[in-house]
Amino acid sequence: MSTARLTINLDALVTNWRNLDALTNCETAAVVKANGYGLDAGRVGKALARAGARNFFVAAAEEGGALRRALGPGPGISVFSGHMEGDAKLLKDFQLTPMLNSLDQMLRHFETLPGHPFGVQLDSGMNRLGMEAGEWAAVAEIALGQNPVLLMSHLACADEPGHGMNARQLHTFRELTDGLDIPRSLAATGGMLLGSDYHFDLCRPGIGLYGGLPFKDALPVVQLNLPVIQVRDMEPGESAGYGNAWVAKRPSRIATVAAGYADGLHRAMGQGGIQVYAGDTPCPVVGRVSMDLITVDVTDLAEVPDMLAILNERQTVDMLADAAGTIGYEILTSSGHRSARTYLG
Ligand SMILES: *Cc1c(COP(=O)(O)O)cnc(C)c1O
């Protein structure tokens, strides 16, 4: 078998959820959009529901339908993109709660699904999703008359605790929602770490559950092991891979390993000085990342194992992300489409 092996530790995921939950005095939900950040929303959702999570968030109604099938009735499932044209049947059949983002969505919702639970997403300055202050002022009375289950907004710069945007958005969110006596939510992972002012009634962590920054204390959740297909000896001056990008400076042993940019090992990592691990021993990835393969300098290993690890306790999704000039979120959501998966816990 020449596909990568992705191991997902659901016990570590649950521990991350519990540790985030312990930071606040409010409810901790879980964001499982993009198929649970690539790790399988159903498996992730079931593990967290068993641990006590009562509310889940997805990006689109379609994702909510798949999650409801996995979770069964009971847990709340909310949809960030709100109530889009054509969503009514999905929202109703799978008991999904849209976070309404505009007057248009609100009218659509009240018309097609009167009495169906909803929340409202407010824009506190990110200018991405949600009603702006003027729009909210115009419809708040009507919306509040229909008993929204949540008023929420999202922080643009929560991963930078010192950024002035955080306090500005907090202030705006409070102006829009103080005194309304409806449950409120502002914080994702980053916001949870900004302190209790940001917690309100419910927090919505995503990346921290899956082991990513800005939750520095997160346990790693994913391991990615790559099979070695072939090992060869090279003379000084010989080159490996596309574009002759790497040239041996000494007699070298090169392992060809089964994963490439189609497996989420971004091609830009080739310039980033990343390693793969033989047990605890790091070995540099050399040459270009190709679609299905990378080449690794294993000259200093006494013995080349069958598998080399590219994600493990030592090398996190954020370290791989740095090497590729991206963020842990993108590494998670782009890894593992072709891998054989094992779930622990
Ligand atoms: C993705 C998302 C989250 C979760 O964010 P993390 O940074 O992954 O914790 C929360 N709320 C909204 C609106 C989101 O889009």
The ligand as an SDF file (V2000), in Angstrom:
LIG
                    3D

 15 15  0  0  0  0  0  0  0  0999 V2000
  -14.2170   29.1320   11.3090 C   0  0  0  0  0  0  0  0  0  0  0  0
  -15.0350   29.9130   12.2720 C   0  0  0  0  0  0  0  0  0  0  0  0
  -14.9170   29.6920   13.6510 C   0  0  0  0  0  0  0  0  0  0  0  0
  -13.8460   28.8100   14.2410 C   0  0  0  0  0  0  0  0  0  0  0  0
  -12.6330   29.5010   14.1490 O   0  0  0  0  0  0  0  0  0  0  0  0
  -11.2550   28.9210   14.6940 P   0  0  0  0  0  0  0  0  0  0  0  0
  -10.2860   30.0200   14.4570 O   0  0  0  0  0  0  0  0  0  0  0  0
  -10.9620   27.7280   13.8430 O   0  0  0  0  0  0  0  0  0  0  0  0
  -11.4280   28.5710   16.1140 O   0  0  0  0  0  0  0  0  0  0  0  0
  -15.8040   30.3530   14.4960 C   0  0  0  0  0  0  0  0  0  0  0  0
  -16.7180   31.2240   14.0010 N   0  0  0  0  0  0  0  0  0  0  0  0
  -16.8250   31.4920   12.6840 C   0  0  0  0  0  0  0  0  0  0  0  0
  -17.8460   32.4670   12.2170 C   0  0  0  0  0  0  0  0  0  0  0  0
  -15.9800   30.8590   11.7740 C   0  0  0  0  0  0  0  0  0  0  0  0
  -16.0800   31.1370   10.4720 O   0  0  0  0  0  0  0  0  0  0  0  0
  1  2  1  0
  2  3  1  0
  2 14  2  0
  3  4  1  0
  3 10  2  0
  4  5  1  0
  5  6  1  0
  6  7  2  0
  6  8  1  0
  6  9  1  0
 10 11  1  0
 11 12  2  0
 12 13  1  0
 12 14  1  0
 14 15  1  0
M  END
$$$$
